Structure formats: structure tokens, C-alpha cells
């Protein structure tokens, strides 16, 4: 089974692209979704111990947590040390299930793939990209997003140009959904043909 790492900076259309892979029948592990599940389960007591007051009713309150960690490199590293091993274990279980099911290809949707050493856990990498102007418009349209918050998030991410240079495949979402879907189908065809 080929494991494709799917990544891209904030606002590039990675979640939409991941759904396109799933719509084509490819098993997809969504790291963000795994974090949401873990924040409501196994990670909650660990996060509360590290960042008191960030858990409400047994689940991490993401807004409270963001206020504590955003812009604080040491706090972000402490949080990552808690959550990343849990997400990796969740992804490993997902891959085991996909292998047993005989899937020829599986996707690990990893927002910070290059930033967290995720390249070593996948066979190929697809980077989702879009023009910077489109990215900024998409991100600033999100509820609660500010230009400052956007810049803080971007500062923690490998620049888009570097991600594209390190990619095996690129999905450009700037040309609309149909064009992106055609790129996804081409990647699937290429990877499954090589088996």
C-alpha cells in the first residue's frame, strides 16, 4: 500500500482536497479530525495538566487553548509534545486497518507534515497550494480570524514555495474545484498504476 502525505499551508484548500481523495474511494486519515477527537478524549487531561483552565466539561476548549499558546513558542512545543504522539498512534492504527482491507493507496492528511518530520512516515507527498491572495482571502473569511493571527500561523509553517519544491505532487486549488478534482484523479491514477 502506498501512503500519500497530503499537506498545505492554512487556507490552501487541503481539507477540500482530502475530501476529493475520499470521494474517489481512497481511505483518508484527517489529522485535524483526530485532534478534535483526542481533545474530547485522551488528550484532554494531559492538556489540562499542562495548561490549566483550558478544558471545559472534559474537552479542550480550543479558543482558551489558543489564547494560552498562540505566539508562545515554548507553549506550542509543549502542546505538540502532548498531541503529536497521540495523532501518530491514531494514524498508525488507521493505516493498519487500510492495509488489512487491501487498499492500494491511503492518504494521511497532515497539516504540518514538513514541520513535524512527517515526511519519514509517508511514501509520497502531495502539497495543496493556491495563490497567496486567494489564501489570504480564504483565511480572513474564517470566523474569529484576524490578520495578526493569520501571520502568527504562517510564521510557524514552512513557506508554500518550499513545500511545493519538496512535493512529489502539487494540487493547485486556485483554479476551482473541477480543476483540483482532475489533479487528484491524476495523482490517484499515477500512484495506483505504479503498484
One Martini backbone bead per residue (centre of mass of N, CA, C, O) as a GRO file, in nm:
protein
  195
    1UNK     BB    1   0.096   0.036   0.023
    2UNK     BB    2   0.039   0.367  -0.039
    3UNK     BB    3   0.160   0.665   0.124
    4UNK     BB    4  -0.003   0.979   0.132
    5UNK     BB    5   0.094   1.299   0.184
    6UNK     BB    6  -0.111   1.571   0.296
    7UNK     BB    7  -0.049   1.920   0.227
    8UNK     BB    8  -0.073   2.262   0.361
    9UNK     BB    9  -0.142   2.560   0.403
   10UNK     BB   10  -0.333   2.780   0.514
   11UNK     BB   11  -0.605   2.810   0.284
   12UNK     BB   12  -0.548   2.599   0.029
   13UNK     BB   13  -0.753   2.324   0.039
   14UNK     BB   14  -0.701   2.050   0.192
   15UNK     BB   15  -0.977   1.946   0.291
   16UNK     BB   16  -1.108   1.937   0.012
   17UNK     BB   17  -0.898   1.744  -0.110
   18UNK     BB   18  -0.939   1.509   0.083
   19UNK     BB   19  -1.234   1.463  -0.003
   20UNK     BB   20  -1.165   1.382  -0.293
   21UNK     BB   21  -1.022   1.124  -0.221
   22UNK     BB   22  -1.262   0.995  -0.072
   23UNK     BB   23  -1.461   1.011  -0.319
   24UNK     BB   24  -1.251   0.796  -0.469
   25UNK     BB   25  -1.194   0.569  -0.224
   26UNK     BB   26  -0.983   0.688  -0.034
   27UNK     BB   27  -0.825   0.657   0.244
   28UNK     BB   28  -0.861   0.905   0.516
   29UNK     BB   29  -0.650   1.084   0.737
   30UNK     BB   30  -0.746   1.330   0.979
   31UNK     BB   31  -0.571   1.517   1.193
   32UNK     BB   32  -0.780   1.727   1.287
   33UNK     BB   33  -0.996   1.520   1.369
   34UNK     BB   34  -0.818   1.374   1.573
   35UNK     BB   35  -0.780   1.613   1.760
   36UNK     BB   36  -1.074   1.651   1.832
   37UNK     BB   37  -1.108   1.373   1.961
   38UNK     BB   38  -0.871   1.400   2.168
   39UNK     BB   39  -0.982   1.662   2.309
   40UNK     BB   40  -1.241   1.468   2.403
   41UNK     BB   41  -1.018   1.277   2.545
   42UNK     BB   42  -0.703   1.173   2.599
   43UNK     BB   43  -0.587   1.482   2.594
   44UNK     BB   44  -0.733   1.655   2.809
   45UNK     BB   45  -0.572   1.593   3.077
   46UNK     BB   46  -0.294   1.677   2.957
   47UNK     BB   47  -0.365   1.970   2.886
   48UNK     BB   48  -0.461   2.061   3.166
   49UNK     BB   49  -0.188   2.010   3.309
   50UNK     BB   50  -0.028   2.216   3.118
   51UNK     BB   51  -0.317   2.404   3.080
   52UNK     BB   52  -0.483   2.552   3.291
   53UNK     BB   53  -0.827   2.614   3.191
   54UNK     BB   54  -0.872   2.450   2.888
   55UNK     BB   55  -1.103   2.273   3.022
   56UNK     BB   56  -1.440   2.167   2.932
   57UNK     BB   57  -1.617   1.903   3.009
   58UNK     BB   58  -1.360   1.712   2.906
   59UNK     BB   59  -1.274   1.945   2.696
   60UNK     BB   60  -1.108   2.120   2.481
   61UNK     BB   61  -1.068   2.468   2.458
   62UNK     BB   62  -0.956   2.619   2.182
   63UNK     BB   63  -0.968   2.919   2.257
   64UNK     BB   64  -0.816   2.904   2.526
   65UNK     BB   65  -0.564   2.768   2.413
   66UNK     BB   66  -0.485   2.984   2.204
   67UNK     BB   67  -0.433   3.212   2.416
   68UNK     BB   68  -0.189   3.055   2.547
   69UNK     BB   69  -0.003   2.962   2.276
   70UNK     BB   70  -0.013   3.189   2.091
   71UNK     BB   71   0.315   3.313   2.041
   72UNK     BB   72   0.433   3.055   2.215
   73UNK     BB   73   0.676   2.843   2.157
   74UNK     BB   74   0.690   2.670   2.417
   75UNK     BB   75   0.388   2.600   2.431
   76UNK     BB   76   0.365   2.465   2.158
   77UNK     BB   77   0.571   2.239   2.216
   78UNK     BB   78   0.415   2.117   2.453
   79UNK     BB   79   0.161   2.048   2.292
   80UNK     BB   80   0.296   1.873   2.072
   81UNK     BB   81   0.409   1.658   2.276
   82UNK     BB   82   0.119   1.556   2.328
   83UNK     BB   83  -0.036   1.526   2.039
   84UNK     BB   84   0.145   1.389   1.820
   85UNK     BB   85   0.161   1.094   1.933
   86UNK     BB   86  -0.147   1.048   1.921
   87UNK     BB   87  -0.183   1.092   1.616
   88UNK     BB   88   0.018   0.877   1.520
   89UNK     BB   89  -0.132   0.638   1.646
   90UNK     BB   90  -0.395   0.682   1.489
   91UNK     BB   91  -0.265   0.653   1.204
   92UNK     BB   92  -0.152   0.366   1.238
   93UNK     BB   93  -0.427   0.232   1.275
   94UNK     BB   94  -0.544   0.321   1.005
   95UNK     BB   95  -0.330   0.178   0.824
   96UNK     BB   96  -0.385  -0.107   0.919
   97UNK     BB   97  -0.676  -0.115   0.818
   98UNK     BB   98  -0.617  -0.054   0.517
   99UNK     BB   99  -0.434  -0.297   0.467
  100UNK     BB  100  -0.638  -0.521   0.546
  101UNK     BB  101  -0.840  -0.411   0.310
  102UNK     BB  102  -0.649  -0.359   0.043
  103UNK     BB  103  -0.536  -0.088  -0.004
  104UNK     BB  104  -0.337   0.085  -0.241
  105UNK     BB  105  -0.431   0.364  -0.096
  106UNK     BB  106  -0.329   0.625   0.138
  107UNK     BB  107  -0.421   0.911   0.342
  108UNK     BB  108  -0.230   1.169   0.505
  109UNK     BB  109  -0.355   1.441   0.677
  110UNK     BB  110  -0.087   1.689   0.720
  111UNK     BB  111  -0.040   2.006   0.794
  112UNK     BB  112   0.271   1.954   0.942
  113UNK     BB  113   0.467   1.764   0.785
  114UNK     BB  114   0.745   1.918   0.767
  115UNK     BB  115   0.749   2.034   1.069
  116UNK     BB  116   0.716   1.709   1.201
  117UNK     BB  117   0.851   1.470   1.023
  118UNK     BB  118   0.634   1.322   0.821
  119UNK     BB  119   0.796   1.225   0.569
  120UNK     BB  120   0.890   0.943   0.699
  121UNK     BB  121   0.568   0.826   0.694
  122UNK     BB  122   0.588   0.851   0.375
  123UNK     BB  123   0.609   0.801   0.024
  124UNK     BB  124   0.439   1.059  -0.051
  125UNK     BB  125   0.381   1.409  -0.168
  126UNK     BB  126   0.108   1.642  -0.135
  127UNK     BB  127   0.057   1.978  -0.238
  128UNK     BB  128  -0.142   2.240  -0.138
  129UNK     BB  129  -0.240   2.520  -0.345
  130UNK     BB  130  -0.231   2.887  -0.377
  131UNK     BB  131  -0.268   3.190  -0.407
  132UNK     BB  132  -0.202   3.427  -0.174
  133UNK     BB  133  -0.466   3.589  -0.209
  134UNK     BB  134  -0.657   3.349  -0.170
  135UNK     BB  135  -0.561   3.258   0.103
  136UNK     BB  136  -0.622   3.520   0.260
  137UNK     BB  137  -0.924   3.532   0.200
  138UNK     BB  138  -1.001   3.261   0.326
  139UNK     BB  139  -0.891   3.308   0.615
  140UNK     BB  140  -1.033   3.594   0.680
  141UNK     BB  141  -1.330   3.452   0.656
  142UNK     BB  142  -1.293   3.339   0.920
  143UNK     BB  143  -1.391   3.293   1.221
  144UNK     BB  144  -1.181   3.488   1.432
  145UNK     BB  145  -0.999   3.605   1.221
  146UNK     BB  146  -0.680   3.760   1.194
  147UNK     BB  147  -0.405   3.897   1.068
  148UNK     BB  148  -0.227   3.818   1.313
  149UNK     BB  149  -0.302   3.520   1.328
  150UNK     BB  150  -0.219   3.448   1.044
  151UNK     BB  151   0.082   3.529   1.072
  152UNK     BB  152   0.145   3.334   1.307
  153UNK     BB  153   0.085   3.077   1.148
  154UNK     BB  154   0.276   3.121   0.907
  155UNK     BB  155   0.544   3.136   1.079
  156UNK     BB  156   0.517   2.809   1.145
  157UNK     BB  157   0.538   2.764   0.839
  158UNK     BB  158   0.629   2.640   0.566
  159UNK     BB  159   0.674   2.764   0.283
  160UNK     BB  160   0.511   2.714  -0.005
  161UNK     BB  161   0.754   2.698  -0.200
  162UNK     BB  162   0.899   2.473  -0.039
  163UNK     BB  163   0.680   2.263  -0.050
  164UNK     BB  164   0.668   2.240  -0.357
  165UNK     BB  165   0.972   2.154  -0.389
  166UNK     BB  166   0.912   1.881  -0.196
  167UNK     BB  167   0.716   1.764  -0.390
  168UNK     BB  168   0.554   1.515  -0.588
  169UNK     BB  169   0.283   1.680  -0.563
  170UNK     BB  170   0.034   1.912  -0.706
  171UNK     BB  171  -0.245   2.110  -0.578
  172UNK     BB  172  -0.435   2.350  -0.746
  173UNK     BB  173  -0.706   2.556  -0.610
  174UNK     BB  174  -0.724   2.829  -0.788
  175UNK     BB  175  -0.910   2.684  -1.040
  176UNK     BB  176  -1.094   2.504  -0.884
  177UNK     BB  177  -1.264   2.209  -0.835
  178UNK     BB  178  -1.234   2.059  -1.107
  179UNK     BB  179  -0.928   2.091  -1.132
  180UNK     BB  180  -0.855   1.953  -0.864
  181UNK     BB  181  -0.993   1.681  -0.922
  182UNK     BB  182  -0.814   1.610  -1.165
  183UNK     BB  183  -0.550   1.600  -1.001
  184UNK     BB  184  -0.632   1.377  -0.808
  185UNK     BB  185  -0.686   1.158  -1.021
  186UNK     BB  186  -0.395   1.159  -1.133
  187UNK     BB  187  -0.257   1.067  -0.874
  188UNK     BB  188  -0.405   0.803  -0.835
  189UNK     BB  189  -0.326   0.678  -1.106
  190UNK     BB  190  -0.020   0.688  -1.064
  191UNK     BB  191   0.000   0.525  -0.790
  192UNK     BB  192  -0.168   0.265  -0.884
  193UNK     BB  193   0.008   0.195  -1.139
  194UNK     BB  194   0.287   0.140  -0.967
  195UNK     BB  195   0.211  -0.146  -0.825
   0.00000   0.00000   0.00000
